[in-house]
Amino acid sequence: MSNNRWEIVTNPKRQRNLQKRIDAQASMRKEAALSNLEEILSVQQSNKLIKSYTDNEQFPGKDAFNKLKRGKKQQHQSEAYLGHTRKGFGHYKLKSLLSNLKIEELEKHLDFIKKTYPDSKLTWLKELATFLNNRISGDYVPVFATKCPMYPASLLSLSYREGLIEFLGSVGQTNLDYFYHYTLLEGMCTNMSNDMPVLSLKLLLQLVGHNWPHMCTSNLANTVLLRNSYQNHHDICLSLLWAVSQCGYVDLSEGIRIFQNVMLPILEIDKHSYYILVYMDNILKLNAGQGLSLSRHEFFTTLNAFVPLLKLDTVHSCKLNHIASTFLYKFITNSTELSNIFLQLICDLGSNNGDGDDDNKNDLVLYGCRLCLQLSSDECLKVWKMNLKKQVPATKLLLTNLNVTGSSVTLPMHFLFEIEAISLTLPAYEQDELLPIIKSLQEKTSNPKKGKQSMHQKKKSGGCRKWALGSLILIITIIGVLLYDTEVNGKGVFAKSSVGKVLENAGILPSVEKAWYTTMSAAARAYKWTESKTTPYSKPFLKMSCDLFKMLRNAFCNVFSMLKNVMNARLPQAAEFLDQYVPGLSKKIEVTAESVKRFSFEFCAKVGEFVRTQVLIGRLSPQNLSKTLNHTQNLALEYYQTFHKKVDAYAKLK
């Protein structure tokens, strides 16, 4: 103590914490009081404004309204800058705007800029962009799923579109490439970020992409930089993708390169994934008959890029799986190096780490292997056999797939035996994996049920012809039975035969006889008409056939004589050539040929003598054969006359 006063000793840290708590509570009470005060002041201010308006019949809040309007406009601009939704023209407004453009005005302006800047083609292009931007204001938001590939340029008149294409083609490839990347693409992105009209730039981008597809991929580095700058701005990035992907509707390979370099890195972004997948599906459908002119490196790079994306949500994964399968099918079916592709697929199939991505990849790779085996079985099997020891896991997966799935790929039995022999040289654990699968495939290949199924398919394919043949045999059999019944039981009268009596008892014999006579009458008239019409042409046809046969026989004889003369002329030279290497060979060949010729003549003479002395005797003598031939001719003539009498009789019936 000093000066008789007490001193209070306290903890300074606890005092400081207490003071902070007091200050915080005081600030909270102050903020609550200020908020209440602001509400009171706002109410009072609004009451004053209403009172001044009613007293002076003026609106002093006009400035405040304008400030609010300007604030909303600034907010709209900031939202557009940040990539919020831009609203383009509707179809009918866009159609009326583009269809009203006059080709005369365009030609006049193009002539003017050519005269004003005679040696500056880049300036022509920039002036064209400025001219179109002044005539066409607004925007078009790409909608991939509902519009045709040439929309909205298809809304321009044909003359206007052809005029633009002709002018763009006249400036040269280098100038057009620079204009496309550094004026149109960059200008479109800049104008969209500043909320300025870009419809004219999009029209020019679409025309260049459809008519010069290689322009879209000529400067991929600049395109990727633009994509990286605006990939978080949905509308700008979508328009950029739409512009550079126009080449894919004309050239599938260029479209695949755009997809691989520009679209794949942002496919996992939900804002763009739907449009990218629809675009890929569209270009694969539109260019169904067009092959892929990609290198194997580009193809496998794109195929491997599909794999980690297959684990997206269900809808996108199914779509992407379909696109990847179609892409794989188009490349393999249009490739000439199937064995190399098969080897690369086998190597990719063997690099399995056991995760989900590899399962998705294996499905694609197995599908590609089956395609290669279908299109070029021998070459792919040869490559597979050569690399089996190096790719045992891949071989196991592929054999299991061929064994389980009911695919149309059937491995030949000799190949199965060969890979079985190779498998026996592998370590024991690999033998245990491969041999059961190979045995199962061998059993399925040699299974007789499979042969029965193939026979069933053949019977099914030829069922129509067999049915027709069976019907014909059945009809002939029925006719034969009726004729036999009529001749034996009816003594030549159908009504007295067994079938005739049955029909008579049933009461339908008159109708059957009427139908029979009507049919026979029509057939007799048709026969007489055919005979009368074809007889004048039959004799010339027979004569022409005989003459043609004689001409062919003479030609064959002439060719044979010519070949004989050539051989006789060439034989001495051939004999000299052979004697140079094997002395005396020509003499041996000549002796052998003479022996064969002599033996042939002797054999033919003996056969003729045997037939003449041992066969053609008794009933087979020439006299008996001549009598038999004459008797047959007489019978044929009698039958022909009887047949004609019946035809004449039936033809007279009505």
HELIX and SHEET records of a PDB file:
HELIX    1   1 PRO A   12  ASN A   56  1                                  45    
HELIX    2   2 LYS A   62  TYR A   81  1                                  20    
HELIX    3   3 HIS A   91  SER A   99  1                                   9    
HELIX    4   4 ILE A  103  THR A  116  1                                  14    
HELIX    5   5 LYS A  121  ARG A  135  1                                  15    
HELIX    6   6 ALA A  153  LEU A  155  5                                   3    
HELIX    7   7 LEU A  158  GLY A  169  1                                  12    
HELIX    8   8 GLN A  173  PHE A  179  1                                   7    
HELIX    9   9 TYR A  180  LEU A  185  3                                   6    
HELIX   10  10 GLU A  186  SER A  193  1                                   8    
HELIX   11  11 LEU A  199  ASN A  211  1                                  13    
HELIX   12  12 PRO A  213  THR A  217  5                                   5    
HELIX   13  13 LEU A  220  TYR A  230  1                                  11    
HELIX   14  14 HIS A  234  VAL A  244  1                                  11    
HELIX   15  15 SER A  245  TYR A  249  5                                   5    
HELIX   16  16 LEU A  252  ILE A  258  1                                   7    
HELIX   17  17 PHE A  259  MET A  263  3                                   5    
HELIX   18  18 LEU A  264  ILE A  266  5                                   3    
HELIX   19  19 ASP A  270  LEU A  286  1                                  17    
HELIX   20  20 ARG A  296  PHE A  306  1                                  11    
HELIX   21  21 VAL A  307  LYS A  311  5                                   5    
HELIX   22  22 THR A  314  THR A  333  1                                  20    
HELIX   23  23 LEU A  338  GLY A  350  1                                  13    
HELIX   24  24 GLY A  356  LEU A  375  1                                  20    
HELIX   25  25 SER A  377  MET A  386  1                                  10    
HELIX   26  26 VAL A  392  VAL A  404  1                                  13    
HELIX   27  27 MET A  413  SER A  423  1                                  11    
HELIX   28  28 ALA A  428  THR A  445  1                                  18    
HELIX   29  29 PRO A  448  SER A  461  1                                  14    
HELIX   30  30 GLY A  463  VAL A  488  1                                  26    
HELIX   31  31 PHE A  494  LYS A  496  5                                   3    
HELIX   32  32 SER A  498  ALA A  506  1                                   9    
HELIX   33  33 LEU A  509  TYR A  581  1                                  73    
HELIX   34  34 LEU A  585  PHE A  610  1                                  26    
HELIX   35  35 VAL A  611  VAL A  615  3                                   5    
HELIX   36  36 GLY A  618  LEU A  620  5                                   3    
HELIX   37  37 PRO A  622  LYS A  652  1                                  31    
END                                                                             
